Amino acid sequence: DIAGFLLSAEFIKRLIPKSQVFLLIADQHAWLANNFNQEKSKKIADNLEQIVKKIIANFNLAGWKVFWASQIFPDALPQSYEELEKRDVTHFFNQHNCGLKIGWSASMAENQHKTDESHFDQQLNIPIQSIFTKPGVTSNPKKPFESPYICTNPATRITVDKSSISKWRVNPAVKNHLNRITMLFEQLIETFPNKTPLEEKVKKIIEKIIC
């Protein structure tokens, strides 16, 4: 899912001449808005950064920069999740001349969760455009969708590690979702031989990330 999320941003970047991607790891939102343990949150953020940087390097993605919210706003005080998100977007609009924000959305319905980016993007008061990708997909029918870059239960997701593909027991919805990601990978990064099974494609993408 995280590879698909980054590839979606890369796809848009290639449509806009001389554009760049500024990727924000919103680490401090965990303890400022949700009272999570700060040290544990930083360790999770560090792991996420390592995966992101491996994808950028091993997929040969040019024009990408990675930031941590806690490094940009070291003296930030507790606020609501929505206020922190609006602060972040406003910063990149003002300081980096960003005109397009790429996020994810589970639904445009009224019962959006506060971490669904379409929820707080509707509250922005700056002339920035938003594009939403689909969320990550799980094999848990009780919780079919999740953030593409957050995994609460690895048993229900295909994750970026060698052991993940060994538990290949995914339902049709997850297979369709993974198939779309592999198609984007082939369009932007490299192709696979004809008739390569989906499971093998996913395995090769994971291997390319962690090599």
C-alpha atoms as a printed R data frame, in Angstrom:
    type eleno elety resid chain resno       x       y       z
1   ATOM     1    CA   ASP     A     1   0.000   0.000   0.000
2   ATOM     2    CA   ILE     A     2   2.737   2.473   0.852
3   ATOM     3    CA   ALA     A     3   4.471   1.742  -2.464
4   ATOM     4    CA   GLY     A     4   1.204   2.385  -4.274
5   ATOM     5    CA   PHE     A     5   0.727   5.651  -2.391
6   ATOM     6    CA   LEU     A     6   4.187   6.912  -3.338
7   ATOM     7    CA   LEU     A     7   3.809   5.736  -6.924
8   ATOM     8    CA   SER     A     8   0.559   7.686  -7.185
9   ATOM     9    CA   ALA     A     9   2.459  10.834  -6.211
10  ATOM    10    CA   GLU     A    10   5.216   9.982  -8.698
11  ATOM    11    CA   PHE     A    11   2.614   9.509 -11.439
12  ATOM    12    CA   ILE     A    12   1.235  13.007 -10.800
13  ATOM    13    CA   LYS     A    13   4.731  14.507 -10.552
14  ATOM    14    CA   ARG     A    14   5.641  13.246 -14.010
15  ATOM    15    CA   LEU     A    15   2.607  15.026 -15.436
16  ATOM    16    CA   ILE     A    16   3.825  18.400 -14.103
17  ATOM    17    CA   PRO     A    17   7.134  19.643 -15.596
18  ATOM    18    CA   LYS     A    18   9.875  20.517 -13.064
19  ATOM    19    CA   SER     A    19   7.700  19.549 -10.109
20  ATOM    20    CA   GLN     A    20   8.885  18.054  -6.823
21  ATOM    21    CA   VAL     A    21   7.335  15.895  -4.121
22  ATOM    22    CA   PHE     A    22   7.556  16.995  -0.491
23  ATOM    23    CA   LEU     A    23   6.646  14.051   1.725
24  ATOM    24    CA   LEU     A    24   5.754  14.788   5.335
25  ATOM    25    CA   ILE     A    25   5.979  12.191   8.095
26  ATOM    26    CA   ALA     A    26   3.523  13.588  10.639
27  ATOM    27    CA   ASP     A    27   5.197  11.980  13.630
28  ATOM    28    CA   GLN     A    28   4.267  14.484  16.329
29  ATOM    29    CA   HIS     A    29   0.544  14.211  15.613
30  ATOM    30    CA   ALA     A    30   0.626  10.932  17.532
31  ATOM    31    CA   TRP     A    31   1.594  12.528  20.852
32  ATOM    32    CA   LEU     A    32   0.284  16.073  20.378
33  ATOM    33    CA   ALA     A    33  -3.213  15.090  19.258
34  ATOM    34    CA   ASN     A    34  -3.639  11.476  20.385
35  ATOM    35    CA   ASN     A    35  -1.536  11.185  23.570
36  ATOM    36    CA   PHE     A    36   0.562   8.304  22.249
37  ATOM    37    CA   ASN     A    37   3.992   7.641  23.731
38  ATOM    38    CA   GLN     A    38   6.442  10.044  22.114
39  ATOM    39    CA   GLU     A    39   9.468   7.743  22.000
40  ATOM    40    CA   LYS     A    40   7.490   4.827  20.578
41  ATOM    41    CA   SER     A    41   5.923   7.154  18.015
42  ATOM    42    CA   LYS     A    42   9.351   8.377  16.925
43  ATOM    43    CA   LYS     A    43  10.574   4.797  16.492
44  ATOM    44    CA   ILE     A    44   7.581   4.016  14.281
45  ATOM    45    CA   ALA     A    45   8.193   7.211  12.310
46  ATOM    46    CA   ASP     A    46  11.861   6.303  11.878
47  ATOM    47    CA   ASN     A    47  10.898   2.885  10.517
48  ATOM    48    CA   LEU     A    48   8.460   4.543   8.123
49  ATOM    49    CA   GLU     A    49  11.141   6.959   6.952
50  ATOM    50    CA   GLN     A    50  13.534   4.091   6.226
51  ATOM    51    CA   ILE     A    51  10.907   2.336   4.091
52  ATOM    52    CA   VAL     A    52  10.048   5.555   2.265
53  ATOM    53    CA   LYS     A    53  13.696   6.304   1.541
54  ATOM    54    CA   LYS     A    54  14.268   2.761   0.285
55  ATOM    55    CA   ILE     A    55  11.347   3.115  -2.106
56  ATOM    56    CA   ILE     A    56  12.653   6.473  -3.334
57  ATOM    57    CA   ALA     A    57  16.197   5.148  -3.802
58  ATOM    58    CA   ASN     A    58  15.435   1.696  -5.211
59  ATOM    59    CA   PHE     A    59  12.691   2.931  -7.547
60  ATOM    60    CA   ASN     A    60  15.025   5.750  -8.700
61  ATOM    61    CA   LEU     A    61  12.487   8.465  -7.914
62  ATOM    62    CA   ALA     A    62  13.951  11.924  -8.533
63  ATOM    63    CA   GLY     A    63  12.837  15.213  -7.011
64  ATOM    64    CA   TRP     A    64  11.646  13.865  -3.661
65  ATOM    65    CA   LYS     A    65  12.263  15.406  -0.221
66  ATOM    66    CA   VAL     A    66  11.240  13.872   3.117
67  ATOM    67    CA   PHE     A    67  10.387  15.902   6.228
68  ATOM    68    CA   TRP     A    68   9.340  15.162   9.809
69  ATOM    69    CA   ALA     A    69   6.700  17.379  11.401
70  ATOM    70    CA   SER     A    70   8.644  17.396  14.678
71  ATOM    71    CA   GLN     A    71  11.697  18.808  12.890
72  ATOM    72    CA   ILE     A    72   9.720  21.565  11.183
73  ATOM    73    CA   PHE     A    73   7.752  22.460  14.315
74  ATOM    74    CA   PRO     A    74  10.004  21.492  17.266
75  ATOM    75    CA   ASP     A    75   8.147  23.715  19.753
76  ATOM    76    CA   ALA     A    76   4.623  22.706  18.793
77  ATOM    77    CA   LEU     A    77   2.040  22.416  21.556
78  ATOM    78    CA   PRO     A    78  -0.855  19.948  21.755
79  ATOM    79    CA   GLN     A    79  -3.661  20.692  19.317
80  ATOM    80    CA   SER     A    80  -6.437  18.806  17.607
81  ATOM    81    CA   TYR     A    81  -5.513  16.474  14.758
82  ATOM    82    CA   GLU     A    82  -7.365  18.743  12.330
83  ATOM    83    CA   GLU     A    83  -5.470  21.857  13.426
84  ATOM    84    CA   LEU     A    84  -2.116  20.106  13.087
85  ATOM    85    CA   GLU     A    85  -2.976  18.909   9.595
86  ATOM    86    CA   LYS     A    86  -4.083  22.375   8.501
87  ATOM    87    CA   ARG     A    87  -0.867  23.807   9.964
88  ATOM    88    CA   ASP     A    88   1.216  21.332   7.944
89  ATOM    89    CA   VAL     A    89  -0.489  22.010   4.624
90  ATOM    90    CA   THR     A    90  -0.317  25.770   5.158
91  ATOM    91    CA   HIS     A    91   3.426  25.513   5.868
92  ATOM    92    CA   PHE     A    92   4.175  23.697   2.615
93  ATOM    93    CA   PHE     A    93   1.915  26.057   0.681
94  ATOM    94    CA   ASN     A    94   3.702  29.127   2.071
95  ATOM    95    CA   GLN     A    95   7.289  27.862   2.361
96  ATOM    96    CA   HIS     A    96   7.594  25.508  -0.612
97  ATOM    97    CA   ASN     A    97   5.026  26.927  -3.029
98  ATOM    98    CA   CYS     A    98   3.058  23.672  -3.051
99  ATOM    99    CA   GLY     A    99  -0.126  23.884  -5.074
100 ATOM   100    CA   LEU     A   100  -1.233  20.257  -4.999
101 ATOM   101    CA   LYS     A   101  -1.701  17.958  -2.022
102 ATOM   102    CA   ILE     A   102  -1.897  14.207  -2.482
103 ATOM   103    CA   GLY     A   103  -3.597  12.312   0.301
104 ATOM   104    CA   TRP     A   104  -5.903   9.359   0.778
105 ATOM   105    CA   SER     A   105  -9.602   9.055   1.430
106 ATOM   106    CA   ALA     A   106 -11.705   6.087   2.469
107 ATOM   107    CA   SER     A   107 -14.936   7.781   1.502
108 ATOM   108    CA   MET     A   108 -16.482  11.130   0.780
109 ATOM   109    CA   ALA     A   109 -19.388  10.164   3.017
110 ATOM   110    CA   GLU     A   110 -20.425  12.200   6.035
111 ATOM   111    CA   ASN     A   111 -19.116   9.653   8.541
112 ATOM   112    CA   GLN     A   112 -15.461  10.237   7.727
113 ATOM   113    CA   HIS     A   113 -12.881   9.422  10.355
114 ATOM   114    CA   LYS     A   114 -10.731  12.358  11.421
115 ATOM   115    CA   THR     A   115  -7.635  10.776   9.850
116 ATOM   116    CA   ASP     A   116  -9.366  10.566   6.466
117 ATOM   117    CA   GLU     A   117  -7.674  13.439   4.672
118 ATOM   118    CA   SER     A   118 -10.720  14.624   2.757
119 ATOM   119    CA   HIS     A   119 -12.198  15.405   6.188
120 ATOM   120    CA   PHE     A   120  -9.744  18.154   7.109
121 ATOM   121    CA   ASP     A   121  -8.857  19.253   3.579
122 ATOM   122    CA   GLN     A   122 -12.382  20.625   3.365
123 ATOM   123    CA   GLN     A   123 -11.441  22.991   6.200
124 ATOM   124    CA   LEU     A   124  -8.433  24.569   4.477
125 ATOM   125    CA   ASN     A   125  -8.608  28.274   3.681
126 ATOM   126    CA   ILE     A   126  -5.795  28.374   1.130
127 ATOM   127    CA   PRO     A   127  -5.978  27.920  -2.664
128 ATOM   128    CA   ILE     A   128  -4.423  24.457  -2.783
129 ATOM   129    CA   GLN     A   129  -5.822  21.540  -4.759
130 ATOM   130    CA   SER     A   130  -6.218  18.061  -3.291
131 ATOM   131    CA   ILE     A   131  -6.082  14.652  -4.939
132 ATOM   132    CA   PHE     A   132  -7.099  11.578  -2.985
133 ATOM   133    CA   THR     A   133  -5.904   8.043  -3.560
134 ATOM   134    CA   LYS     A   134  -7.780   5.026  -2.286
135 ATOM   135    CA   PRO     A   135  -6.916   3.762   1.201
136 ATOM   136    CA   GLY     A   136  -4.961   0.662   2.026
137 ATOM   137    CA   VAL     A   137  -6.978  -2.561   1.870
138 ATOM   138    CA   THR     A   138  -6.979  -5.266   4.540
139 ATOM   139    CA   SER     A   139  -8.186  -8.863   4.563
140 ATOM   140    CA   ASN     A   140 -10.296  -8.155   7.649
141 ATOM   141    CA   PRO     A   141 -13.964  -7.836   6.584
142 ATOM   142    CA   LYS     A   142 -14.717  -5.911   9.779
143 ATOM   143    CA   LYS     A   143 -12.074  -3.314   8.930
144 ATOM   144    CA   PRO     A   144 -11.550  -3.466   5.152
145 ATOM   145    CA   PHE     A   145  -9.762  -0.110   4.822
146 ATOM   146    CA   GLU     A   146  -6.817   1.502   6.553
147 ATOM   147    CA   SER     A   147  -4.312   4.253   5.940
148 ATOM   148    CA   PRO     A   148  -1.864   3.220   3.173
149 ATOM   149    CA   TYR     A   149   1.089   4.006   5.432
150 ATOM   150    CA   ILE     A   150  -0.189   2.763   8.815
151 ATOM   151    CA   CYS     A   151  -0.604  -0.920   9.658
152 ATOM   152    CA   THR     A   152  -2.354  -1.849  12.909
153 ATOM   153    CA   ASN     A   153  -2.441  -5.597  12.232
154 ATOM   154    CA   PRO     A   154   0.266  -7.074   9.959
155 ATOM   155    CA   ALA     A   155  -1.669 -10.338   9.745
156 ATOM   156    CA   THR     A   156  -4.264  -8.588   7.573
157 ATOM   157    CA   ARG     A   157  -1.879  -6.723   5.235
158 ATOM   158    CA   ILE     A   158   0.885  -7.417   2.736
159 ATOM   159    CA   THR     A   159   3.741  -5.551   4.391
160 ATOM   160    CA   VAL     A   160   7.247  -4.573   3.275
161 ATOM   161    CA   ASP     A   161   9.207  -7.567   4.539
162 ATOM   162    CA   LYS     A   162  10.330 -10.931   3.188
163 ATOM   163    CA   SER     A   163   8.014 -12.954   5.412
164 ATOM   164    CA   SER     A   164   4.911 -11.082   4.295
165 ATOM   165    CA   ILE     A   165   4.511 -12.857   0.979
166 ATOM   166    CA   SER     A   166   4.725 -16.267   2.680
167 ATOM   167    CA   LYS     A   167   1.328 -15.624   4.282
168 ATOM   168    CA   TRP     A   168  -0.265 -15.080   0.858
169 ATOM   169    CA   ARG     A   169  -3.915 -15.695   1.643
170 ATOM   170    CA   VAL     A   170  -5.733 -12.659   0.322
171 ATOM   171    CA   ASN     A   171  -9.336 -12.213  -0.713
172 ATOM   172    CA   PRO     A   172 -10.462 -10.996  -4.169
173 ATOM   173    CA   ALA     A   173 -10.802  -7.377  -3.006
174 ATOM   174    CA   VAL     A   174  -7.202  -7.307  -1.799
175 ATOM   175    CA   LYS     A   175  -6.012  -9.014  -4.999
176 ATOM   176    CA   ASN     A   176  -7.754  -6.389  -7.129
177 ATOM   177    CA   HIS     A   177  -6.172  -3.642  -5.044
178 ATOM   178    CA   LEU     A   178  -2.695  -5.184  -5.319
179 ATOM   179    CA   ASN     A   179  -3.163  -5.673  -9.036
180 ATOM   180    CA   ARG     A   180  -3.733  -1.930  -9.480
181 ATOM   181    CA   ILE     A   181  -0.529  -1.212  -7.569
182 ATOM   182    CA   THR     A   182   1.508  -3.638  -9.692
183 ATOM   183    CA   MET     A   183   0.097  -2.071 -12.859
184 ATOM   184    CA   LEU     A   184   1.238   1.364 -11.686
185 ATOM   185    CA   PHE     A   185   4.653  -0.065 -10.802
186 ATOM   186    CA   GLU     A   186   5.001  -1.514 -14.294
187 ATOM   187    CA   GLN     A   187   3.924   1.757 -15.873
188 ATOM   188    CA   LEU     A   188   6.424   3.863 -13.924
189 ATOM   189    CA   ILE     A   189   9.312   1.652 -12.790
190 ATOM   190    CA   GLU     A   190   9.790  -1.634 -14.660
191 ATOM   191    CA   THR     A   191   7.749  -4.334 -16.341
192 ATOM   192    CA   PHE     A   192   7.390  -8.033 -15.596
193 ATOM   193    CA   PRO     A   193   7.394 -10.878 -18.142
194 ATOM   194    CA   ASN     A   194   4.012 -11.731 -19.609
195 ATOM   195    CA   LYS     A   195   1.807 -14.006 -17.500
196 ATOM   196    CA   THR     A   196   3.771 -13.338 -14.308
197 ATOM   197    CA   PRO     A   197   1.412 -14.269 -11.430
198 ATOM   198    CA   LEU     A   198   0.254 -11.437  -9.172
199 ATOM   199    CA   GLU     A   199   1.847 -13.076  -6.135
200 ATOM   200    CA   GLU     A   200   5.216 -13.144  -7.899
201 ATOM   201    CA   LYS     A   201   4.873  -9.496  -8.950
202 ATOM   202    CA   VAL     A   202   4.163  -8.424  -5.389
203 ATOM   203    CA   LYS     A   203   7.113 -10.489  -4.155
204 ATOM   204    CA   LYS     A   204   9.452  -8.852  -6.684
205 ATOM   205    CA   ILE     A   205   8.274  -5.360  -5.718
206 ATOM   206    CA   ILE     A   206   8.880  -6.099  -2.031
207 ATOM   207    CA   GLU     A   207  12.326  -7.492  -2.827
208 ATOM   208    CA   LYS     A   208  13.174  -4.387  -4.846
209 ATOM   209    CA   ILE     A   209  12.221  -2.174  -1.911
210 ATOM   210    CA   ILE     A   210  14.179  -4.042   0.766
211 ATOM   211    CA   CYS     A   211  17.211  -5.076  -1.285
